[in-house]
Amino acid sequence: MRGGTVERSLPLAAQPAVPRPLHGVPLAGSTGLRLLVSSDPPFVLNVDTGMVQSVTGLNVHGNPVITVLPVGRDAVVWLDRRAPSGGIPRAEIYVVRHGTTRAVRIATGWQVAPAAGGRAIWLLRYTDPHHCTSSEIGLNGGPLERARPVSCSSQLADSGSGPVLVHGRLVVDAATRRTLVRTRGLWAIGGGRALSAGPGSGPPLALIDLRTGTRWRLPWPSRVGSTDQAVVRPDGQMIALNFADPAYQGSGTQVTDVWLFDPATRHFQHLPDMPAAVQLKFTSMAWASGDRLVMLAGAAGAHRNLVAVWRPGQRQIALRTVRLPIRNNGSDSFIVW
């Protein structure tokens, strides 16, 4: 195991015991950002005008759990009514084409991940309480290949570099069933290397080269103790990592701590103005054009929502307060739309 490097914005001793609410400089000027936000129903937010437009075409009665995920330039909506029929988990899968606000139902399944190339999705389905299959379908709902059996204990996931099936320590390519790596706690794959965490989403962090099998043990960069979201930049060469704690140092403060990680150099970079107190239930991040990292965050201790934008090299995060519908759908996901 070989080590990595850590770059911090400030010495640990200079940082406050309890992080401040998310802060920075005002987000000025036009951003061109539109966000498709998970809600009941989902909606599109124009960050520059503040206009909100609901997505139509969904049957949202019964307080379902709703999440959104990007598939190329389009989006998929996963809707779970939390009332499985006959003990079989089943969710409704919809597609929303880029630039529109109408959802069209294309399938039912349980777990979903975007296919490589962004023109299809992979679905893991239950055929009965003890048998499952995985298959690739187009965004029109049509099958692209024959469904194949898979263990129901497998997890279908978007690794950031393609869909994978995770079964215990085994991580395989969902399309080819080729073994990619053996590791516990896969977090993301970028630049041909897999990043993983230890038990309970905690230390240690490790990086594995998928081609050579070389493993490096990485330092834990954050003073926040659990991994949360990992977002791979579209070119695969940078990963934004979010460490999170719902009760920081035993307090009632929820904290997020965002770092950039370069899998090629094993170098960590701390974002400015981090860590920060937020409402974790309403906070997530995504990459946008121009190497911009975008966060949609619930402000700590207030019923406010913030759009945060940062580019590597900038000294501070830029923030703008936005007015959003109540988000009570059980997901913090959004897509740069």
KAGI-V734519 format. One line per field, one symbol per residue. ss: DSSP state (H for helix, E for strand, - for the rest). phi: phi as a letter, one per 20 degrees, with the letter a starting at -180 (. if undefined). psi: psi as a letter, one per 40 degrees, with the letter a starting at -180 (. if undefined). Layout:
BEGIN
ss = ???
phi = ???
psi = ???
END
This chain:
BEGIN
ss = -E--EEE----HHH------E---EE-------EEEE-----EEEE-----EEE-E--------EEEEEEE--EEEEEEE----E--E--EEEEEE-----EEEEEEEE-EEEE-----EEEEEEEEE--EEEEEEEE----E----EEE----EEEE----EEEEE--EEEE-----EEEE---EEEEE--EEEE--HHH---EEEEE-----EEEE--------EEEEEE------EEEEEEE--HHH----EEEEEEEE----EEEE-----EEEEEEEEEEEEE---EEEEEEEE-----EEEEEEE------EEEEE-----------EEE-
phi = .decccddfbfgfeeffdgfggbrdfedmedmecdedfacefbddeffenfdcfedndedfnlfecccbfcmedcdddcdelbfemmdfbcedcdcfgndccecfcacaddcbffgnmdbcdcdceebgcccccbdcffenefdbffdfbffefdebefncpfcddcmeedcffeemffeadadmgdacblmcddcdegmmdfeebccffednfdcedfefdeeecfceccefgemebceddebbfbflmeeeecdbdcecdffdmdeceffmcfbebeffccbbbecgmleedddceffmbecccddcbdgofebfdcbfcecffdcdnbdfbcfd
psi = hiiaihhidiiddeiidhiiihiaiihiahdehhhhhhagiiihhhddeehhhihiehgeiefihhiiiigbeaihhhhhefghhfehhhihhiihiheifhhhheiiadiiihihefeiihhhihdieehiiiihiieeeiieihiiiiheeihhiheefiiihhhbehhihddeehhdihiifhdihifeihhiiaiffaiiiihhhddeehhhhiihdieheiibihhhideeeihhhhhiheghfeaehhhihhiihhddefhihhiifiiihihddfhiiiiiiffhhhhhihhheigiihhhhhihdidiihihhihiihhfeeieiihh.
END
